[in-house]
Amino acid sequence: MDLTGQIANFHFNHILLNAAGVKCQTTAELDQVLASPYSGSVVTKSATPMVRPGNPSPRYYQLPEELGSINSMGLPNEGFAYYLDYVLNKQTDKPVFFSVAGLTKDDNLAMLMELEQSDFNGLVELNLSCPNVPGKPQTAYDFEATRAILTEVFAFFTKPLGVKLPPYFDMVHFDMIAAVLNDFPLAFVNTINSIGNGLAIDPHTDTVVIKPKGGFGGLGGSLVKATALANVRALRERLNESIKIIGTGGVTSGRDVYDLVLCGADLVEVGTQLMVEDTPVFERLEGELANELDKKNYQSLAEIRGKLQTIA
Ligand SMILES: O=C(O)c1[nH]c(=O)[nH]c(=O)c1I
């Protein structure tokens, strides 16, 4: 059975990997994800030029009844140089994603210039959708700003680059972001990031469950699946076929992976459920995915990729 994926010149023997932010802040975590026989890759925690402690805790909370999670981490990371050192020295046959999330356009341009001039030979993910830095907007909700930064990036950047997008909820917004992205030689888009600025309440104390931003945080896990499916499908229908899609959001079972591939995903990322189960989740999900294909006598993901049917 062929459960592989392809982005640019990179072949992935497995399509599952972590979502940026989960199990990827330290070299030990990155090594664990890469070492899993059932992960196809790893993505680093989104990096800023300097080390960041992030927001005050509690800043992550698992919602009840396996609904998902809410986080307002605040972009904690070990700093750009830490992750560059990791990716330059790590011996692995698996492609590696380097995520950057500068707080300013200049920070992003500086990090991308350093990556361009380095020996890094993996893929770069420009995170345009962090919802948790107080006072900072999710860039990709501003279509002009998104066009402006991609114009400056592609004036010099020649390595495989993709963007991490926030979820969109309006058909016109799908059209508008696709019109921007189709003007650039992107290797991929990764959709969705968490659904920004949700709120959860502890029923015993009548108090919010995380400290930053009065309790507002990004939502992940099963409760975001329908939005993730819609964004993967909408962008697959609108983007040039040269722009591949990483489907992220709401994956707790092999059927969820299957559904994202049906909508057009080339790779699939796991966030909240990876927090819950740790790296064994990759083996469980791939086994369940294989079973879903078996049920319908499919031999490869290629047979179902993008093949979601509508009602005539
Ligand atoms: O709070 C975070 O660090 C964070 N949390 C998210 O849910 N998405 C992001 O892109 C980021 I940079």
The ligand as a Tripos MOL2 file, in Angstrom:
@<TRIPOS>MOLECULE
LIG
   12    12     1     0     0
SMALL
NO_CHARGES

@<TRIPOS>ATOM
      1 O1          0.9600   30.6340   20.8080 O.co2     1 LIG1
      2 C1          1.7170   30.1210   19.9390 C.2       1 LIG1
      3 O2          2.9630   30.0100   20.0590 O.co2     1 LIG1
      4 C2          1.0330   29.6510   18.7170 C.ar      1 LIG1
      5 N1         -0.1350   28.9680   18.9020 N.ar      1 LIG1
      6 C3         -0.9100   28.5600   17.8410 C.ar      1 LIG1
      7 O3         -1.9710   27.9340   18.0230 O.2       1 LIG1
      8 N2         -0.4990   28.8250   16.5720 N.ar      1 LIG1
      9 C4          0.6670   29.4890   16.3220 C.ar      1 LIG1
     10 O4          1.0110   29.7210   15.1350 O.2       1 LIG1
     11 C5          1.4610   29.9160   17.4370 C.ar      1 LIG1
     12 I1          3.2620   30.8890   17.0700 I         1 LIG1
@<TRIPOS>BOND
     1     1     2 2
     2     2     3 1
     3     2     4 1
     4     4     5 ar
     5     4    11 ar
     6     5     6 ar
     7     6     7 2
     8     6     8 ar
     9     8     9 ar
    10     9    10 2
    11     9    11 ar
    12    11    12 1
@<TRIPOS>SUBSTRUCTURE
     1 LIG1         1 GROUP 0 **** ****
